[in-house]
Amino acid sequence: MRSEYDFSNGERGKFFRKNAQLHLPVYLDDDVLAYLQARAQAKGVELNELVNALLKQDIALIEAAE
């Protein structure tokens, strides 16, 4: 950061929201995305619903194996 930036009139926490939820993007490989989009369309569900269901199944399998 350069020394000539002037933050003397800055306001600390101006955009802070205590209970804000962040939705971070998840990037899928092109072939994985295409496959999941086709499966979601064939089932008549949204892509995010399908991905969440698959991940929940994986979580259950991982926890059952522990």
MDAnalysis code that builds the backbone (N, CA, C; Angstrom):
import MDAnalysis as mda
import numpy as np

u = mda.Universe.empty(198, n_residues=66, atom_resindex=np.repeat(np.arange(66), 3), trajectory=True)
u.add_TopologyAttr("name", ["N", "CA", "C"] * 66)
u.add_TopologyAttr("resid", np.arange(1, 67))
u.add_TopologyAttr("resname", ["MET", "ARG", "SER", "GLU", "TYR", "ASP", "PHE", "SER", "ASN", "GLY", "GLU", "ARG", "GLY", "LYS", "PHE", "PHE", "ARG", "LYS", "ASN", "ALA", "GLN", "LEU", "HIS", "LEU", "PRO", "VAL", "TYR", "LEU", "ASP", "ASP", "ASP", "VAL", "LEU", "ALA", "TYR", "LEU", "GLN", "ALA", "ARG", "ALA", "GLN", "ALA", "LYS", "GLY", "VAL", "GLU", "LEU", "ASN", "GLU", "LEU", "VAL", "ASN", "ALA", "LEU", "LEU", "LYS", "GLN", "ASP", "ILE", "ALA", "LEU", "ILE", "GLU", "ALA", "ALA", "GLU"])
u.atoms.positions = np.array([
    [0.837, -1.162, 0.000],
    [0.000, 0.000, 0.000],
    [0.893, 1.240, 0.000],
    [0.504, 2.204, -0.758],
    [1.300, 3.424, -0.844],
    [1.115, 4.287, 0.395],
    [2.124, 5.061, 0.721],
    [2.062, 5.913, 1.907],
    [1.181, 7.140, 1.702],
    [0.851, 7.488, 0.457],
    [0.076, 8.710, 0.232],
    [-1.436, 8.536, 0.345],
    [-1.915, 7.337, 0.615],
    [-3.352, 7.154, 0.844],
    [-3.733, 7.815, 2.156],
    [-4.840, 8.515, 2.154],
    [-5.276, 9.236, 3.346],
    [-6.548, 8.591, 3.889],
    [-6.416, 7.934, 5.013],
    [-7.560, 7.298, 5.657],
    [-8.013, 8.074, 6.889],
    [-7.595, 9.311, 7.013],
    [-7.911, 10.085, 8.217],
    [-9.410, 10.333, 8.362],
    [-10.155, 10.334, 7.271],
    [-11.607, 10.537, 7.343],
    [-12.370, 9.226, 7.199],
    [-11.655, 8.121, 7.256],
    [-12.295, 6.815, 7.125],
    [-13.163, 6.490, 8.328],
    [-14.137, 5.623, 8.106],
    [-15.056, 5.221, 9.172],
    [-14.903, 3.722, 9.401],
    [-14.411, 3.352, 10.569],
    [-14.184, 1.948, 10.893],
    [-15.518, 1.210, 11.006],
    [-15.604, 0.062, 10.345],
    [-16.785, -0.795, 10.448],
    [-17.982, -0.312, 9.664],
    [-17.805, 0.578, 8.721],
    [-18.926, 1.151, 7.979],
    [-19.768, 0.077, 7.281],
    [-19.138, -0.941, 6.749],
    [-19.860, -1.970, 6.005],
    [-19.980, -3.282, 6.781],
    [-19.573, -3.301, 8.042],
    [-19.638, -4.514, 8.855],
    [-21.077, -4.797, 9.250],
    [-21.499, -6.035, 9.058],
    [-22.824, -6.493, 9.490],
    [-22.614, -7.755, 10.300],
    [-22.944, -7.696, 11.568],
    [-22.637, -8.780, 12.497],
    [-23.186, -10.133, 12.046],
    [-24.408, -10.196, 11.624],
    [-25.054, -11.474, 11.291],
    [-25.115, -11.734, 9.784],
    [-24.290, -11.053, 9.029],
    [-24.293, -11.237, 7.570],
    [-23.792, -12.636, 7.217],
    [-24.423, -13.243, 6.233],
    [-23.989, -14.549, 5.748],
    [-23.288, -14.358, 4.411],
    [-22.145, -14.982, 4.290],
    [-21.401, -14.928, 3.042],
    [-21.691, -16.178, 2.224],
    [-21.965, -15.980, 0.968],
    [-22.165, -17.104, 0.050],
    [-20.994, -17.100, -0.915],
    [-20.003, -17.897, -0.596],
    [-18.796, -17.939, -1.401],
    [-19.034, -18.747, -2.665],
    [-18.483, -18.309, -3.777],
    [-18.676, -19.051, -5.025],
    [-17.896, -20.365, -5.013],
    [-18.464, -21.354, -5.665],
    [-17.803, -22.643, -5.838],
    [-17.632, -22.840, -7.338],
    [-16.415, -23.128, -7.744],
    [-16.120, -23.282, -9.161],
    [-15.937, -24.758, -9.485],
    [-16.733, -25.237, -10.437],
    [-16.679, -26.624, -10.853],
    [-15.949, -26.731, -12.181],
    [-15.302, -27.870, -12.400],
    [-14.703, -28.135, -13.703],
    [-15.821, -28.175, -14.746],
    [-15.493, -27.819, -15.965],
    [-16.499, -27.739, -17.022],
    [-17.249, -29.047, -17.229],
    [-16.516, -30.166, -17.210],
    [-17.166, -31.460, -17.441],
    [-18.076, -31.842, -16.279],
    [-17.674, -31.519, -15.059],
    [-18.499, -31.804, -13.888],
    [-19.763, -30.946, -13.926],
    [-19.614, -29.681, -14.242],
    [-20.752, -28.777, -14.327],
    [-21.746, -29.241, -15.387],
    [-21.246, -29.607, -16.553],
    [-22.124, -30.063, -17.634],
    [-22.896, -31.312, -17.214],
    [-22.201, -32.250, -16.573],
    [-22.864, -33.483, -16.125],
    [-23.951, -33.171, -15.102],
    [-23.617, -32.347, -14.108],
    [-24.587, -32.035, -13.053],
    [-25.766, -31.227, -13.593],
    [-25.518, -30.338, -14.528],
    [-26.614, -29.586, -15.139],
    [-27.566, -30.518, -15.884],
    [-27.006, -31.474, -16.608],
    [-27.843, -32.431, -17.337],
    [-28.656, -33.286, -16.378],
    [-28.022, -33.738, -15.279],
    [-28.740, -34.553, -14.279],
    [-29.851, -33.743, -13.610],
    [-29.568, -32.494, -13.283],
    [-30.562, -31.646, -12.636],
    [-31.742, -31.402, -13.571],
    [-31.449, -31.143, -14.828],
    [-32.516, -30.914, -15.802],
    [-33.360, -32.174, -15.989],
    [-32.709, -33.334, -16.050],
    [-33.440, -34.594, -16.217],
    [-34.343, -34.875, -15.023],
    [-33.908, -34.473, -13.827],
    [-34.715, -34.692, -12.628],
    [-35.722, -33.580, -12.392],
    [-35.585, -32.479, -13.112],
    [-36.499, -31.354, -12.952],
    [-36.251, -30.562, -11.684],
    [-35.002, -30.487, -11.263],
    [-34.653, -29.721, -10.063],
    [-33.590, -28.690, -10.428],
    [-33.422, -27.730, -9.542],
    [-32.379, -26.726, -9.734],
    [-31.015, -27.358, -9.484],
    [-30.001, -26.806, -10.124],
    [-28.642, -27.318, -9.983],
    [-28.191, -27.282, -8.527],
    [-28.455, -26.183, -7.823],
    [-28.011, -26.089, -6.430],
    [-28.689, -27.133, -5.546],
    [-29.935, -27.478, -5.821],
    [-30.624, -28.513, -5.050],
    [-29.939, -29.864, -5.239],
    [-29.601, -30.182, -6.486],
    [-28.945, -31.448, -6.785],
    [-27.572, -31.524, -6.127],
    [-26.790, -30.462, -6.255],
    [-25.441, -30.451, -5.685],
    [-25.514, -30.573, -4.167],
    [-26.421, -29.852, -3.530],
    [-26.560, -29.953, -2.078],
    [-26.968, -31.358, -1.647],
    [-27.874, -31.984, -2.385],
    [-28.296, -33.344, -2.049],
    [-27.129, -34.322, -2.172],
    [-26.337, -34.178, -3.239],
    [-25.181, -35.063, -3.426],
    [-24.148, -34.859, -2.321],
    [-23.894, -33.617, -1.968],
    [-22.919, -33.344, -0.910],
    [-23.398, -33.853, 0.448],
    [-24.686, -33.734, 0.721],
    [-25.232, -34.249, 1.982],
    [-25.089, -35.770, 2.049],
    [-25.279, -36.450, 0.914],
    [-25.075, -37.897, 0.872],
    [-23.615, -38.240, 1.147],
    [-22.710, -37.486, 0.564],
    [-21.281, -37.721, 0.798],
    [-20.914, -37.489, 2.257],
    [-21.471, -36.452, 2.858],
    [-21.208, -36.173, 4.277],
    [-21.684, -37.328, 5.136],
    [-22.876, -37.840, 4.837],
    [-23.403, -38.971, 5.592],
    [-22.515, -40.201, 5.460],
    [-22.018, -40.460, 4.259],
    [-21.125, -41.605, 4.047],
    [-19.807, -41.426, 4.802],
    [-19.263, -40.227, 4.775],
    [-18.003, -39.966, 5.481],
    [-18.186, -40.149, 6.983],
    [-19.263, -39.618, 7.525],
    [-19.502, -39.737, 8.961],
    [-19.823, -41.167, 9.369],
    [-20.463, -41.922, 8.495],
    [-20.759, -43.322, 8.808],
    [-19.484, -44.157, 8.817],
    [-18.500, -43.773, 8.005],
    [-17.247, -44.520, 7.930],
    [-16.318, -44.239, 9.096],
    [-16.555, -43.158, 9.796],
    [-15.668, -42.789, 10.906],
    [-15.956, -43.575, 12.160],
])
